[in-house]
Amino acid sequence: MFKILKYSFYDLTRSRWMYIYGAFYLLLTASLLWLGGGLSKAIISLMNIILVLVPLIATMFGVMYYYNSREFTELLLAQPIRRIHIFFGQYLGVACSLAISLLLGVGLPFVLYGVFNSPEIWNFSVLLLVGLFLSLIFSAIAFFIALRNENRIKGFGLAILVWLFFAVIYDGLFLLALSQFNDYPLESFAIGASLFNPIDLSRILILLKLDISALMGYTGAVIQNFMGTLLGMACSLGVLLLWVVLPAWGIRWVAVRKDF
């Protein structure tokens, strides 16, 4: 598995799209830091971009890499190699390359700006941690969708639909439910519903760390009381880890049963 991971990682590092992805974050972060007014404002601006762009890029890269390397995958399947090692190696290669591009693109400007000598170091760390989790989660979802669908158009369509659901549609349904049942105590519902969307959960973690939970509306105080504690943060990170494990288990389940 590690040999396949290494090959996939080196293959993706030679892709110009990976350089464009890293360079975009590098230029954007540098612009926000030196022209946008400091570390705190840069972190808030990057939060809004990372929460939308990282899941989208991870989903599209995962689907594209699976379909583009299908012939190589068929060659590997003819060898005495376990299927789960092949697909987990490819998935981790995609996720690691995206994560490293994000780390370098966002991290280098912050390091040069002096984030290690600033109290914003913890907010910056949470931002990067959330970006890494989202890269792992949506890369796994992309591989699961691609494995389930041989048709490229259907696979790409489902991948875009999944990203659109978590990034846009879920929030709309969530706000609609809150507005329709605002006469009822929905604080516990709001906390529970946020756990079913990794993008929303990541946003809440960053907002709580920035101590601006008021931006989350009237449920912000309740969310602050639960997720703002050490236990709440641990539970939130545990749920994000579960979001990585579930689609990864789905990859294993499909790979073992699929007739290639």
N, C-alpha and C positions, 0 to 999 in steps of 0.2 A: 504494500500500500504506500509506503514512504517513497519507494522508487517512482511509482506512478505520480504521487504528489509532487515530487521533485521535477519530473518531466513536465507536468502540467503547469507548474509554477514558472519554470524557465521558458516554456512556450508562450505563456501569457506576458511575461516580462519583455518579450521581443515584439509584442503587439504595440503599434503606434497609438491605439485607442487607450491603452493603459497609461501611456505617457501623457496623453491629452487629459485623461481623468486626473492624474496627479498634478499636472501643470495648472489645470483649472483651479483646484483647491489652493495651490501655492500662490497664484496671482490674486485670487479672491481674498484669501486670508491676509496677505501682505497689504492689499489695498484697504481692507477694513481696519487693520491695526494702525497703519501710518496715516490714513486719511479719514478714518471713521471716528476717531476720538477715544481710543484706549481699549484695554483688555475686556472690560465688562461688556461694552457695547458690541465689540467684535464677537464675543461668545454668544450673545443673544441673537445677533444677525446670522451667525453660522448655524445656530440651532435650527432656525427656520429652513435653511437651505439643506442641511444634512438630513433632517427628518423626512424630507421629500425626495431629494436626489439620491441618497445612498440606497434606499430600498428599490428605487426605479432602476438604477444602474446595475445593482446586484442581480435583480430579477432578469434584466435583459442579457447581461453578460452570461449568467448561468445557462439560460435557454440557448443562446447563440453558441456557446462553447460545446454544449452537448450535441447539438445538431451538426455543427461543423466538424466535430471529431468522431462522427459515427463510424466511418470506415476504420479508423484506428482502434476504436472500441471493439468493433467486430473482430479485428485481428487479435486483440488481447483476450477476447472471450474464447478464441480457439486455442489459447494456451492454458496450461495447467495452473491457472490463477483463479482464486475465489472471486466471484462476482462482486461481493460487497467491498473487497479490496480495490477493485477497479473503479467502482463508482464513488466510493468514499475518497479515494486518492484524487480523482478528478474534481470532486466537489471541494475538498479542502484546498486544492491548488487554486481554484477560482476564488474562493473566499479569502485565502491568505494573500493573494496578489492584490485584491481589492482593498483589503485591510491595510496592507503596507503602503499602497498608494495614498490612502487617506491619512495614515499616520505621518508620512513624509510631507504631504502637501499641506496639511494643517499644522503639524507639529513644528516644522523648521521655522516658519515665521514667528511663532509664539516663543520658541527658544531664543531666537535672535532678539526678540523684543524684551526678553528678560522675565518670562513668566515664572521661572523658578524662584525669583526674588520678590514675587508678588503674592498677596493673599488669594488671588484668583486662580492659583495653581490647582486647587481642589475642584473648582467649577470647570476648569479646562480638562482635568482628568476625567470628570463625569461625562463631558461632551465627547471625548475620544472613546471612552468605554461604551457609550451608547452607540456611536458610529460603528465600532467593531461588532457589537451584538447584532445590529441591523444588517451588516454585511453577511454575517454567518447565517442569520435567520432567512433572509430573502434569497440568498444563494441556494440554500437547502430547499426552499419552496420551489425555486426555479427548476432544480434538478428533478424534484419529485414530479412536477408537471410535465417536464420533457420526457421522463421515463414512462409516464402514463399515456403519452400521446405520440404516436409515430408521425402523424401529420404535422408538419412544421407550422402551417398557418394556424391550425387549431391550438398548437402549443403556445405560439406567440400571443394569440388572442386571449387565451386563458391566463397567461402570465400578466399581461397588461390589465386584465379585468381584476385579478387578485390584488395587484398594486393599487389600482383605482379604488377598490373596495376599502382597503385599509387606510389609504391616504385621504380619501374624500368621502365616499359613500357612508362609511361607518360613522364618521363624525356627524353627518347630516341626520342619519337615523337616530343617533344618540341624542342630539339636540331636539329632534322632533319628539322623542319619548319624554324628555325632561319638560318640554313645553306643554305637552298634552296632559301630563300627570303631575303638574307643579303643585297641586293641592295636597299631595301625599309626600311623606318623608322618603326622599329618593337618595339620601346621602350614601347609604350602604349600596344601593343599586349602582350609583355613579362609580364607587370604588371597584365593585365587582366587574362592571362593564369595561372599565379601563384596562383590566387585566387580559381581556380577550382581544386587544389590539396592541401589538408591540410598538407601533409608532406612537400611539397615545400614551402608553406607559413610559416610553422613553422621554416624551415631551414633559410629562409630569415630574419625572426624576430630575430633569435639568431645571425646570422652573422652581422646584422645591429647593434645589441646591443654590439657586440664585436668590432665594428668599423673595420671590415675587409671585407667590401662589394666588394672589388676588386676581391675576390675569385669568385664572381658571373659572371665574364666576362664583356663584353663591355656594357651590359645593367645595370651594377651595379650602375653607377652614377645616372641614371634616377630613378632606384628603391630607391636609397639612398635619392634622392630629394623628393620623394613622401612618401615612407613608413618610412623614417627616421624622419619625422616630427611627432609632437604630434597627428595631425589629421590622418596621415597615420597609425600610430601605433594603434590608436583607431579603424580605419576602418578594419585593419588586425585582431584585436582581435574580432571585431564584425562579421567578416566573419567566423572565427573559431567557434564562438558561433552559427552562422547559420548552420555550418557543424554539430553541435551537435543536433540542433533543427530538421533539415530535416529528418535524419534517425529515430529520436525519433518519429516524426509525422508519418513516414512510419510504425513504429511498431504499433502505435495506429490505423492506417488505416487498416492494415492487421488483427489485433486482433479483431476488431469490425466486419469485414466481413467474416472472415475465419470460415468454418464449421468444427469444431473439432470432 
